[in-house]
Amino acid sequence: MKRIFNVFVVMLAVAAVFMTVGFIFVKRGNINRGDIADRISKNLQHGESNVEYQPPKPLNLSGLADVNTDKSASYPLNAFNTIHLYSDHCTVEFIPSEEDNLKITMDTKGEAVLYTAVNKGELCIENKWADPDVYDMNVIILIAIPENYKGGYILSGNYSDIMLCDIESSMDMSFCFCDSKVETEQLSAGDITLELSGTTLTTEHINARGTLDVKSVSSKISSQMIESLNANLSANSSDIKFQKVVGGLSSDLKLSSLDIEFHTIAGHITVNSDMTKINMRIKHNAPVSLRHEESYTTFSDNVKWTEKGQKNENSRYIIDMNSKLSIVSLSEME
């Protein structure tokens, strides 16, 4: 089932707002609403992606010894240290297990085949179709993960529904999905990489002890809490909502919408936006100062920086915002 999220309507709303507030720009920049509309139109026509997204690639299990093609398989945890999944037009569900072995089962009445194998420390899991033009979306793959498994995860696929339980890893974790839907509760790992195209990702809590790297094209991402040592966000034509963010952020956004709430600022915040709507909230007396530069942009600063209205120039961290053809709102949380 193809799932493509398109924020073109959002950007039309952005253009409409620019048309509405055009009078402000007439006074400030000696330009008119026609100039702004023309610039938006030209940029929409040349809205190439600013995100270097690499589509997920099928696993290459040919030539490996002991490739299992049964609809069920079981592996002891000492046989691998990373789970490597590639799903194609199916539903995958991760469930916690009290068993000692990791178990995989596939339920299907169609012509799908489940392939599993251990290769260089990776437990490879992949489903294939006898006829690549005929898919049965009733295929369900269940992966029962022992609660004491703390290894790595490489999860990827196309046109799939992925349902994850709490996942905690002492290694790294990466997702790469196209036209899919991913639902998860808690993700905890060293470095976490999310590469999404036409995909919806919903999660309660992301905890990256190292770097959180997010690349999003035509996708929708929502997380109720994010903790990371470093966070990078690149998005094109996407809708991003991050709540209770702990840390800092470096971001590059185009034709997107970002709604973000910083619970604890523990790093610099850099936001470069082009034709993007941004709503950012910070706590009162947060240890940050503000720098910003706009081009054909409305910038609303509703933060009470100090009693004298200064910008906290000597603060530990900096919010640096550079916006073009965007709507930006910075405010304090109540």
N, C-alpha and C positions, 0 to 999 in steps of 0.2 A: 504494500500500500504506500503510495507516494505521498510524502508529507513535506511540502515546501512552504516555508513561512516567508511572506512577502510584506515588507514595510513600505511599499511604494505609497500606500494610502496615507501613512504617517507623514511621509515627506511632502505629500501634497498639502497636508495640514500645515506643515512647516512653511511651505510656500505661501499658503493663505495668510498665515500670521505675519509673514514679512510684508505682504500686500497691505495688511491692516495697519501695521506699525510704520509703514513707509514714510508717513509724515515726519516722524522723528528723524529719519535718515536725511530727509530733504534739508532739514535745518542743520544737521551736524556735518554732513558730507557734501552738501550742494549737489545732490543727486536726486533722482525721482524714483517712484515705484516701478516704472517701466524698466529702469536700469537693473533693479534688483531682480525682477521677474525674468529678464533676459539672461542674467547671469545664472540663475537657478536652472532655467531651461537648458542652457548650454551644458551645464555640469551634469544634469540628469542624462543628457544624450551621450555624454562621455563618462559615465559612471562606472569605469572599470574597477575591478576589485583591488583593494589595497592589501589583501590578505593572501599570503602564499600558502594556499591550502593544497595538501596532497591527498587525493582520493584514496580510500582504503584499498589494499591489494589482497587478492586471495592468497591463501597459504600454498606453498609448493611442497606437497607431501610425496610427490612421485619419487620413487627410488629409495625411500626410507624403508628400513626393515621394521617389521612388527607394526604395520599400519592396520588398525582395527576398523572394520566396516560394519560391525554389528550395530544394532540400534541401542545398545547399552555398553558401558565400559566402566571399569573401576581401576583406580591407580593409587598406590601408597604415596604419602606425602614426601617420602625420601627419594622418590623417583624424579622429581622436578622441583624447580624453585619459582617458576613463572607460568601463569595461565595465559595462553595466546589463543584468542577466539576470533574467528571470522564467520559472520552470519550473513545469510543471503535470503531475503524474502521469507522471514520466519519470526517466531517469537522465542526469546531466550529468557529464562527465569533462573536467577541465582537464589538458592535457599540455604540457610544455615543447617548444619548437620552435626550430630553428636558422634557420628561414625569416625573411624580412623582413616578410612580411604575416601578420596574424592570420587563421586559417582556421577556419570553422565548418562542420560537417557533421552531418546527422541521418540516422540509420538507423532506418527503420520500415517495416512492411508494413501499418500501419493507416491511419487517416484523419487523422493529425496533420499539421499544416502548420507549417513553420518560417518565422518572420518575422524579418527583420533590417533595420536602418536606422540611419543616423547622424543624430542630432538634437541640436543645440546642444552639440556636443562629446562626446556620449555614443553609444557603439555599443550599440544596443538589440537584445537577443536574446530571442525569446519563441516558445514553441510553443503552438498552439491545436488544439482538436479540433472536427471537423465536427459530431459529436454530443456535447454536453457530458455526457451520461449514459453514454457508452461510452468506456472508456479501454483502451489497450493498453500495459501497463507494460513492453513490450519496446522502447519508444522510447528511443534512446540519442543524446544530443547530445555531440559531441566538439568541444572548443574548444582549438585549438593556439595557444599564446601564445608569441610570440617572446621569447627570453631577455632582450632589452634593453628590454622593455616595463616601465615603472615608473609607469604611470598608476593612477588610482583604480579601485575596485571597488564596485558596488552589486549584491549578489547576493540574490535572494529567490525564494520559491516555495512550493508546496503539494504534499504527498504525493510528494516527490522524493528520490532518492538523489544526493548531490553528492559527487564525489571530486575533491579539489584537490591539485595539486602544491605545491611551495614557491612562495609568493606574496610578492613584495617590492614595495612601492609607496612612491613619494615623496610620495603624496597621502594621502587618507583611504580607509577601507574600512568597509563596513557589510553585515551579514547580517541578513535577516529571513525566517525559515522557519517553516512550520506543518506538523506531522505529517510530518516529514522526517528523513533521516539525512545528516549531514555529516561527512566524514572529510577531514582535512587534515594536512599536515606542519608547515611553518612559515608563520606569518602575520606580516608586518612592514609597518607603515604609520605614518602620523602619528597620527590618532585612529582607534580601532577600535570599532565599535558592533555588538553581537550581540543580536538580539531573537529569542527562540525560544519556540515553543509546541508541546508534544507532540513535541519534536525531540531527537535524540541528536547531540551534537557531540563529536567526538574529535579532539584536535590534539596535536602534540608541543611546539610552541613558539609562544607569542604574544608579539610584541614591539611595543608601542605607544609611540612616541616622545612622544606626547601623552597623551590620556585613553583608557583602556579602560572602556567602558560596557557592562555585561551585564544584560539583562533576560530572566528565564527563568520560564516558566509550564509546569508539568507536563513538564519536560525533564530531560535528563541531560547534564552537561557535564564533560569531563575534559581536562586539559592537563598535560603533564609539566613545563612551565616557562612562567612568565609574567613579563614585564618591562614596566613601564609607569611613566610619570611620575605619573599619577593613575589609580586604579582604583575603579570603582563597581559594586556588585553588588546587584541586586534580584531576589529569587527567591520563588516560591510553588509549593509541591508539587513541588519539584525536588531533584535529587541532584547536588551540585557537588563535584568533586575537583580541587584545584589543588596542584601540586607545585612546589618551587623558585621561590617567588614572590619577586620583587625589587621593592621599593617599599612602598607603604602600601595601605590598603583602607578603603572606606566601604561598609557593607552593611546591607541590610534584608531579613530572612529570615522566612518563615512556612511552617509545615508542610513543612519541607525538611531536608536533611542536607548539612552542609558539612564536608569534610575538607580542611584547608589546611595547607601547610608553608611557612614563611617562610625563604627562604635568606638574604636580606639585607633588613633592615627599613630603609627610607629614607623613611618617612612615617608619619603617625598611622594607627592601626587602630581603626576604630569598627564594632562589630557589634551590631545590634539584632535580637533573635530572639524569635519567638513560636511555641511548639510545634515547636521545631527541635532537631536533634541536631548539636552542633558539636565537632569534634576539631581543635584548633589546636596546632601545634608551632612553637617558635622556637629559635634557637641560644642556647647558654649565653653569658651576658654580653652579650646583645643590648641596644642602647641604648634601652630602653623601660622605662617604669613602667606600673603596672597600676591601673586603676579598674574596679570592677564593681558591679552592683546586680542582685539577683535577686528574682523573685516566683514562688513555686511551682516552683523550679528547683534542680537539683543542679549545683553548681559545684565542679570539682576543679582546684585549683591545685597542680601538681606541679613548679613552677619554683623553682630555688634562686636567688633573686634576688641576694642578697649573702651574705657570710660571716655577717652578723648577721641574716639573714632578712628584711631590709627590702625595700621595694618599688621600689627605685631611683628615689626621688622626683625626683631632679635629672636624669633622663635626657632625651635630646633628643626622644624621641617617646613617645606614650602609647597603650596598649591600653585602650580604653574599651568595656566589654561590658555591655549591658543586656538581661537575659533574662527571659522569662516562659514558664512551663510548658515548660521546655526542659532538655536535658541538655548541659552544657558541660564540656569537658576541655581544660585548658591544660597543656602539658608541654614539656620540652626534647628536642631531637633528640639522639640518641646520636652 
